[in-house]
């Protein structure tokens, strides 16, 4: 079952549109059009997080590109770009005539490439956290808490 909710906020200078789509009882995507994060990246990040936490399990069906674009009121090319990145990274797979599904976890990058990607992500994250004036201890505590939450969420 697909459900959708929209919230449009208008101000003197801009309109912010938020769309939330729930697919079945498992997948939920929230898009904010006025975010500095591109819409395709919002989709990628949310699906990646749901797959990593086990909220989306191997074999779970995702909505088609066309259906998700329609429900989020966005261009299908945006969804296609997000799905292409997730497929390239081995997180989802397209089955001809059947749809898009969460893929079985497999290592598609070398240890060196995975380490490089992790280091890049850590550097961006650490710079942002430090610029927000958090201490090392506060940052480490939040990371630990988030890892605990992501690795122990029920699927």
N, CA, C and O of each residue as an XYZ file, in Angstrom:
620
protein
N       0.845     -1.179      0.000
C       0.000      0.000      0.000
C       0.885      1.235      0.000
O       1.829      1.328      0.785
N       0.590      2.162     -0.858
C       1.361      3.373     -0.982
C       0.553      4.520     -0.406
O      -0.588      4.756     -0.805
N       1.157      5.230      0.538
C       0.488      6.410      1.077
C       1.379      7.606      0.851
O       2.595      7.471      0.709
N       0.774      8.776      0.817
C       1.508      9.978      0.487
C       0.949     11.133      1.288
O      -0.258     11.241      1.501
N       1.871     12.012      1.737
C       1.414     13.238      2.372
C       2.267     14.380      1.857
O       3.461     14.211      1.609
N       1.666     15.518      1.701
C       2.356     16.702      1.211
C       2.171     17.842      2.190
O       1.128     17.978      2.830
N       3.206     18.655      2.290
C       3.127     19.858      3.100
C       3.784     20.958      2.299
O       4.964     20.863      1.961
N       3.043     21.988      1.996
C       3.598     23.125      1.278
C       3.526     24.327      2.201
O       2.463     24.678      2.713
N       4.679     24.953      2.402
C       4.764     26.133      3.241
C       5.145     27.301      2.358
O       6.144     27.247      1.640
N       4.353     28.351      2.410
C       4.640     29.520      1.592
C       5.074     30.663      2.496
O       4.499     30.894      3.559
N       6.094     31.365      2.051
C       6.510     32.577      2.738
C       6.602     33.671      1.690
O       6.312     33.452      0.514
N       7.003     34.830      2.128
C       7.100     35.970      1.237
C       8.113     35.719      0.114
O       7.958     36.237     -0.991
N       9.142     34.928      0.398
C      10.239     34.786     -0.554
C      10.322     33.438     -1.264
O      10.890     33.362     -2.353
N       9.774     32.377     -0.682
C       9.915     31.071     -1.337
C       8.809     30.122     -0.896
O       8.101     30.366      0.081
N       8.687     29.057     -1.631
C       7.756     27.994     -1.292
C       8.565     26.741     -0.989
O       9.415     26.330     -1.779
N       8.292     26.142      0.162
C       8.968     24.900      0.505
C       7.948     23.791      0.394
O       6.851     23.880      0.946
N       8.314     22.748     -0.322
C       7.418     21.617     -0.505
C       8.075     20.390      0.087
O       9.225     20.081     -0.226
N       7.346     19.689      0.944
C       7.831     18.438      1.514
C       6.870     17.350      1.110
O       5.658     17.490      1.276
N       7.399     16.274      0.583
C       6.592     15.115      0.231
C       7.103     13.919      1.004
O       8.309     13.686      1.092
N       6.177     13.170      1.557
C       6.525     11.924      2.226
C       5.757     10.813      1.546
O       4.545     10.908      1.352
N       6.467      9.761      1.187
C       5.843      8.605      0.571
C       6.174      7.391      1.419
O       7.331      7.167      1.775
N       5.157      6.611      1.737
C       5.349      5.352      2.447
C       4.925      4.241      1.505
O       3.806      4.239      0.992
N       5.820      3.305      1.283
C       5.560      2.185      0.382
C       5.449      0.941      1.230
O       6.421      0.523      1.860
N       4.268      0.345      1.252
C       4.035     -0.788      2.132
C       4.128     -0.317      3.574
O       3.742      0.808      3.892
N       4.632     -1.160      4.428
C       4.783     -0.763      5.827
C       6.242     -0.545      6.173
O       6.590     -0.369      7.341
N       7.111     -0.557      5.142
C       8.532     -0.543      5.441
C       9.283      0.683      4.973
O      10.105      1.206      5.726
N       9.048      1.159      3.790
C       9.867      2.215      3.216
C       9.171      3.562      3.301
O       8.000      3.698      2.946
N       9.907      4.548      3.774
C       9.375      5.898      3.817
C      10.445      6.846      3.299
O      11.610      6.752      3.686
N      10.045      7.762      2.419
C      10.968      8.750      1.876
C      10.356     10.133      2.068
O       9.199     10.368      1.718
N      11.143     11.033      2.623
C      10.734     12.423      2.831
C      11.621     13.307      1.974
O      12.844     13.266      2.102
N      11.028     14.095      1.116
C      11.749     15.001      0.232
C      11.419     16.442      0.616
O      10.253     16.799      0.782
N      12.442     17.251      0.753
C      12.266     18.674      1.013
C      12.882     19.439     -0.151
O      14.094     19.389     -0.360
N      12.047     20.146     -0.909
C      12.527     20.796     -2.134
C      13.459     21.978     -1.870
O      14.281     22.298     -2.728
N      13.362     22.621     -0.741
C      14.211     23.774     -0.464
C      15.495     23.396      0.270
O      16.253     24.276      0.677
N      15.743     22.118      0.442
C      16.966     21.654      1.082
C      18.165     21.965      0.196
O      18.035     22.027     -1.027
N      19.321     22.159      0.801
C      20.543     22.353      0.022
C      21.023     21.019     -0.556
O      21.882     20.995     -1.437
N      20.470     19.917     -0.062
C      20.812     18.584     -0.567
C      19.937     18.286     -1.787
O      18.712     18.370     -1.705
N      20.557     17.939     -2.913
C      19.751     17.624     -4.109
C      18.742     16.504     -3.828
O      18.986     15.634     -2.992
N      17.627     16.537     -4.523
C      16.559     15.570     -4.291
C      17.041     14.134     -4.515
O      16.706     13.244     -3.734
N      17.822     13.901     -5.569
C      18.284     12.528     -5.816
C      19.144     12.052     -4.651
O      19.098     10.875     -4.293
N      19.933     12.957     -4.050
C      20.797     12.600     -2.921
C      19.949     12.310     -1.683
O      20.290     11.426     -0.897
N      18.844     13.046     -1.498
C      17.942     12.770     -0.379
C      17.381     11.353     -0.498
O      17.291     10.632      0.495
N      17.006     10.958     -1.713
C      16.477      9.614     -1.943
C      17.559      8.565     -1.677
O      17.321      7.592     -0.962
N      18.742      8.766     -2.252
C      19.853      7.817     -2.069
C      20.174      7.652     -0.593
O      20.266      6.531     -0.094
N      20.344      8.767      0.105
C      20.738      8.709      1.518
C      19.695      7.999      2.372
O      20.039      7.203      3.246
N      18.424      8.286      2.120
C      17.369      7.658      2.924
C      17.252      6.165      2.646
O      17.086      5.374      3.575
N      17.339      5.775      1.382
C      17.265      4.348      1.064
C      18.510      3.614      1.573
O      18.411      2.501      2.090
N      19.671      4.239      1.426
C      20.915      3.634      1.921
C      20.820      3.394      3.434
O      21.213      2.337      3.928
N      20.302      4.372      4.149
C      20.150      4.263      5.609
C      19.154      3.156      5.975
O      19.388      2.390      6.910
N      18.045      3.077      5.236
C      17.034      2.054      5.526
C      17.548      0.646      5.213
O      17.194     -0.312      5.900
N      18.377      0.524      4.185
C      18.970     -0.778      3.858
C      20.019     -1.143      4.898
O      20.048     -2.277      5.376
N      20.886     -0.191      5.257
C      21.951     -0.460      6.233
C      21.393     -0.850      7.594
O      21.974     -1.688      8.284
N      20.273     -0.251      7.987
C      19.697     -0.520      9.309
C      18.865     -1.801      9.330
O      18.485     -2.282     10.397
N      18.584     -2.350      8.153
C      17.757     -3.545      8.094
C      16.271     -3.239      7.991
O      15.449     -4.153      7.916
N      15.923     -1.957      7.989
C      14.519     -1.581      7.823
C      14.001     -2.077      6.471
O      12.847     -2.488      6.346
N      14.872     -2.029      5.467
C      14.585     -2.646      4.176
C      15.477     -3.879      4.081
O      16.697     -3.773      4.209
N      14.882     -5.034      3.861
C      15.621     -6.290      3.846
C      15.851     -6.777      2.418
O      15.184     -6.338      1.482
N      16.792     -7.678      2.273
C      17.072     -8.290      0.984
C      15.773     -8.850      0.403
O      15.030     -9.571      1.069
N      15.526     -8.499     -0.853
C      14.325     -8.982     -1.533
C      13.124     -8.068     -1.430
O      12.145     -8.262     -2.151
N      13.169     -7.074     -0.553
C      12.046     -6.142     -0.451
C      11.901     -5.365     -1.762
O      12.889     -4.907     -2.335
N      10.670     -5.223     -2.222
C      10.384     -4.491     -3.455
C      10.369     -2.995     -3.184
O       9.898     -2.546     -2.140
N      10.884     -2.240     -4.125
C      10.819     -0.783     -4.093
C       9.851     -0.338     -5.174
O       9.612     -1.075     -6.131
N       9.296      0.847     -5.037
C       8.401      1.322     -6.100
C       9.180      1.540     -7.399
O      10.387      1.784     -7.372
N       8.501      1.452     -8.507
C       9.147      1.713     -9.795
C       9.583      3.170     -9.859
O       9.115      4.008     -9.089
N      10.482      3.454    -10.788
C      10.944      4.832    -10.986
C       9.748      5.739    -11.240
O       9.612      6.799    -10.628
N       8.895      5.311    -12.141
C       7.730      6.125    -12.514
C       6.793      6.351    -11.328
O       6.314      7.465    -11.116
N       6.535      5.298    -10.561
C       5.613      5.396     -9.429
C       6.169      6.312     -8.334
O       5.450      7.162     -7.809
N       7.444      6.137     -7.995
C       8.029      6.972     -6.947
C       8.076      8.435     -7.379
O       7.790      9.328     -6.581
N       8.433      8.682     -8.635
C       8.459     10.057     -9.147
C       7.069     10.685     -9.081
O       6.921     11.839     -8.679
N       6.063      9.926     -9.474
C       4.684     10.422     -9.440
C       4.266     10.759     -8.007
O       3.685     11.814     -7.754
N       4.568      9.852     -7.076
C       4.149     10.044     -5.688
C       4.890     11.176     -4.993
O       4.326     11.861     -4.140
N       6.161     11.374     -5.359
C       6.934     12.465     -4.753
C       6.781     13.776     -5.522
O       7.281     14.816     -5.093
N       6.090     13.720     -6.654
C       5.875     14.866     -7.536
C       7.231     15.442     -7.955
O       7.509     16.629     -7.787
N       8.064     14.550     -8.508
C       9.371     14.950     -9.010
C       9.586     14.319    -10.381
O       8.815     13.458    -10.805
N      10.620     14.746    -11.059
C      10.948     14.229    -12.380
C      11.427     12.779    -12.272
O      12.244     12.468    -11.405
N      10.935     11.895    -13.131
C      11.390     10.500    -13.105
C      12.903     10.341    -13.273
O      13.489      9.390    -12.756
N      13.537     11.273    -13.996
C      14.993     11.206    -14.157
C      15.718     11.338    -12.820
O      16.806     10.791    -12.643
N      15.116     12.062    -11.886
C      15.710     12.223    -10.553
C      15.716     10.890     -9.811
O      16.718     10.515     -9.201
N      14.598     10.181     -9.865
C      14.505      8.862     -9.230
C      15.439      7.887     -9.945
O      16.128      7.099     -9.297
N      15.464      7.936    -11.274
C      16.327      7.040    -12.047
C      17.793      7.252    -11.674
O      18.553      6.289    -11.572
N      18.190      8.498    -11.472
C      19.564      8.802    -11.083
C      19.875      8.219     -9.702
O      20.948      7.654     -9.489
N      18.940      8.356     -8.772
C      19.121      7.806     -7.422
C      19.210      6.286     -7.478
O      20.106      5.697     -6.872
N      18.298      5.650     -8.194
C      18.304      4.194     -8.309
C      19.588      3.712     -8.997
O      20.147      2.685     -8.612
N      20.055      4.448    -10.011
C      21.277      4.052    -10.723
C      22.471      4.041     -9.772
O      23.300      3.133     -9.828
N      22.562      5.044     -8.902
C      23.667      5.084     -7.943
C      23.576      3.918     -6.962
O      24.580      3.268     -6.670
N      22.383      3.656     -6.458
C      22.203      2.545     -5.522
C      22.481      1.201     -6.191
O      23.017      0.288     -5.562
N      22.119      1.086     -7.454
C      22.384     -0.157     -8.190
C      23.881     -0.303     -8.447
O      24.425     -1.398     -8.309
N      24.542      0.770     -8.812
C      25.986      0.749     -9.045
C      26.740      0.325     -7.782
O      27.752     -0.372     -7.846
N      26.221      0.762     -6.638
C      26.853      0.432     -5.357
C      26.428     -0.941     -4.830
O      26.864     -1.363     -3.759
N      25.570     -1.636     -5.593
C      25.190     -2.992     -5.233
C      24.127     -3.106     -4.160
O      23.954     -4.175     -3.576
N      23.408     -2.019     -3.887
C      22.391     -2.040     -2.833
C      21.016     -2.464     -3.337
O      20.233     -3.054     -2.593
N      20.728     -2.165     -4.591
C      19.455     -2.575     -5.175
C      19.732     -3.241     -6.513
O      20.812     -3.093     -7.084
N      18.740     -3.977     -7.005
C      18.871     -4.606     -8.314
C      17.545     -4.509     -9.043
O      16.475     -4.544     -8.436
N      17.640     -4.388    -10.342
C      16.450     -4.335    -11.178
C      16.282     -5.700    -11.825
O      17.218     -6.238    -12.417
N      15.097     -6.246    -11.707
C      14.781     -7.537    -12.327
C      13.817     -7.271    -13.463
O      12.697     -6.806    -13.249
N      14.256     -7.568    -14.664
C      13.488     -7.290    -15.866
C      12.052     -7.787    -15.739
O      11.812     -8.970    -15.500
N      11.107     -6.872    -15.899
C       9.700     -7.225    -15.873
C       9.123     -7.465    -14.488
O       7.921     -7.696    -14.355
N       9.955     -7.414    -13.452
C       9.470     -7.702    -12.100
C       9.582     -6.499    -11.173
O       8.788     -6.370    -10.241
N      10.554     -5.612    -11.406
C      10.682     -4.434    -10.572
C      12.071     -4.246     -9.989
O      13.050     -4.831    -10.452
N      12.125     -3.408     -8.954
C      13.374     -3.057     -8.286
C      13.321     -3.617     -6.869
O      12.317     -3.474     -6.171
N      14.411     -4.257     -6.453
C      14.457     -4.937     -5.166
C      15.757     -4.633     -4.428
O      16.771     -4.299     -5.042
N      15.712     -4.754     -3.109
C      16.925     -4.642     -2.309
C      17.780     -5.863     -2.628
O      17.301     -6.997     -2.588
N      19.045     -5.619     -2.944
C      19.945     -6.694     -3.368
C      20.623     -7.355     -2.167
O      20.747     -6.765     -1.094
N      21.052     -8.586     -2.384
C      21.846     -9.288     -1.382
C      23.168     -8.539     -1.241
O      23.786     -8.149     -2.232
N      23.584     -8.349     -0.006
C      24.809     -7.607      0.243
C      26.006     -8.345     -0.329
O      26.204     -9.535     -0.084
N      26.793     -7.614     -1.091
C      28.012     -8.193     -1.642
C      29.075     -7.103     -1.707
O      28.764     -5.916     -1.808
N      30.305     -7.519     -1.650
C      31.409     -6.567     -1.700
C      31.711     -6.287     -3.167
O      32.126     -7.175     -3.910
N      31.495     -5.033     -3.571
C      31.762     -4.683     -4.958
C      32.951     -3.744     -5.083
O      33.443     -3.492     -6.183
N      33.412     -3.227     -3.943
C      34.571     -2.348     -3.948
C      35.720     -3.042     -3.226
O      35.510     -3.842     -2.315
N      36.926     -2.722     -3.649
C      38.100     -3.258     -2.964
C      38.182     -2.647     -1.573
O      37.553     -1.625     -1.299
N      38.949     -3.266     -0.710
C      39.157     -2.729      0.649
C      39.715     -1.312      0.565
O      39.319     -0.442      1.341
N      40.625     -1.076     -0.368
C      41.217      0.254     -0.540
C      40.158      1.283     -0.908
O      40.149      2.383     -0.358
N      39.266      0.939     -1.832
C      38.213      1.862     -2.252
C      37.209      2.096     -1.122
O      36.775      3.227     -0.904
N      36.841      1.045     -0.412
C      35.922      1.210      0.719
C      36.541      2.107      1.782
O      35.857      2.957      2.352
N      37.824      1.926      2.053
C      38.523      2.753      3.035
C      38.576      4.206      2.574
O      38.378      5.119      3.376
N      38.841      4.425      1.290
C      38.878      5.790      0.749
C      37.525      6.468      0.908
O      37.454      7.629      1.312
N      36.443      5.743      0.589
C      35.098      6.303      0.715
C      34.755      6.609      2.178
O      34.154      7.639      2.484
N      35.141      5.710      3.059
C      34.901      5.932      4.486
C      35.664      7.155      4.970
O      35.107      7.991      5.681
N      36.930      7.268      4.592
C      37.739      8.420      4.997
C      37.145      9.730      4.488
O      37.122     10.726      5.211
N      36.660      9.732      3.229
C      36.019     10.937      2.674
C      34.783     11.318      3.480
O      34.580     12.486      3.813
N      33.958     10.317      3.790
C      32.728     10.580      4.550
C      33.061     11.077      5.956
O      32.417     11.999      6.457
N      34.050     10.479      6.584
C      34.448     10.893      7.935
C      34.981     12.318      7.918
O      34.665     13.111      8.805
N      35.779     12.643      6.926
C      36.335     13.991      6.853
C      35.231     15.048      6.708
O      35.256     16.079      7.381
N      34.263     14.779      5.819
C      33.154     15.729      5.645
C      32.348     15.858      6.938
O      32.010     16.959      7.373
N      32.053     14.718      7.534
C      31.279     14.706      8.770
C      32.016     15.424      9.902
O      31.441     16.273     10.583
N      33.278     15.085     10.098
C      34.055     15.678     11.196
C      34.180     17.188     11.026
O      34.052     17.934     11.996
N      34.427     17.635      9.816
C      34.535     19.073      9.569
C      33.227     19.782      9.912
O      33.236     20.845     10.533
N      32.106     19.194      9.507
C      30.797     19.786      9.812
C      30.543     19.803     11.319
O      30.116     20.821     11.866
N      30.801     18.687     11.985
C      30.559     18.592     13.432
C      31.435     19.576     14.208
O      30.969     20.229     15.141
N      32.688     19.674     13.821
C      33.595     20.613     14.501
C      33.194     22.062     14.234
O      33.314     22.915     15.114
N      32.719     22.338     13.020
C      32.296     23.711     12.705
C      31.050     24.099     13.501
O      30.770     25.284     13.680
N      30.302     23.097     13.979
C      29.126     23.349     14.813
C      29.503     23.428     16.289
O      28.638     23.517     17.161
N      30.803     23.395     16.554
C      31.363     23.592     17.889
C      31.065     22.449     18.867
O      30.860     22.683     20.059
N      31.042     21.205     18.353
C      30.923     20.046     19.228
C      32.315     19.598     19.637
O      33.262     19.731     18.863
N      32.446     19.074     20.833
C      33.731     18.556     21.302
C      33.954     17.166     20.705
O      33.023     16.533     20.207
N      35.199     16.710     20.763
C      35.507     15.356     20.270
C      34.667     14.318     21.002
O      34.134     13.396     20.386
N      34.551     14.471     22.325
C      33.777     13.512     23.113
C      32.306     13.506     22.709
O      31.696     12.441     22.619
N      31.731     14.681     22.466
C      30.330     14.756     22.046
C      30.136     14.086     20.682
O      29.155     13.376     20.464
N      31.071     14.318     19.782
C      30.991     13.728     18.445
C      31.076     12.211     18.535
O      30.269     11.500     17.936
N      32.057     11.718     19.288
C      32.231     10.266     19.421
C      31.025      9.615     20.088
O      30.625      8.512     19.715
N      30.447     10.295     21.071
C      29.255      9.767     21.744
C      28.088      9.646     20.776
O      27.374      8.643     20.781
N      27.894     10.666     19.944
C      26.800     10.645     18.965
C      27.020      9.570     17.905
O      26.078      8.890     17.496
N      28.270      9.420     17.461
C      28.580      8.384     16.468
C      28.285      7.009     17.054
O      27.648      6.173     16.413
N      28.746      6.788     18.256
C      28.534      5.498     18.918
C      27.044      5.205     19.061
O      26.595      4.092     18.788
N      26.287      6.202     19.486
C      24.853      6.048     19.657
C      24.170      5.730     18.324
O      23.310      4.852     18.260
N      24.550      6.437     17.274
C      23.936      6.225     15.960
C      24.285      4.842     15.417
O      23.427      4.170     14.844
N      25.538      4.409     15.591
C      25.928      3.072     15.130
C      25.132      2.002     15.875
O      24.686      1.023     15.277
N      24.960      2.194     17.167
C      24.181      1.257     17.961
C      22.745      1.195     17.437
O      22.175      0.115     17.284
N      22.177      2.357     17.168
C      20.802      2.417     16.670
C      20.691      1.737     15.290
O      19.762      0.964     15.056
N      21.614      2.019     14.401
C      21.530      1.472     13.042
C      21.773     -0.029     12.992
O      21.197     -0.721     12.153
N      22.609     -0.534     13.870
C      22.936     -1.953     13.815
C      21.996     -2.811     14.656
O      22.055     -4.039     14.592
N      21.132     -2.175     15.443
C      20.222     -2.957     16.284
C      18.751     -2.630     16.070
O      17.899     -3.053     16.852
N      18.443     -1.863     14.991
C      17.033     -1.589     14.684
C      16.378     -2.869     14.200
O      16.972     -3.614     13.421
N      15.164     -3.133     14.650
C      14.476     -4.328     14.141
C      14.148     -4.159     12.672
O      13.790     -3.066     12.233
N      14.267     -5.235     11.909
C      14.007     -5.189     10.462
C      12.571     -5.325     10.127
O      12.207     -5.304      8.952
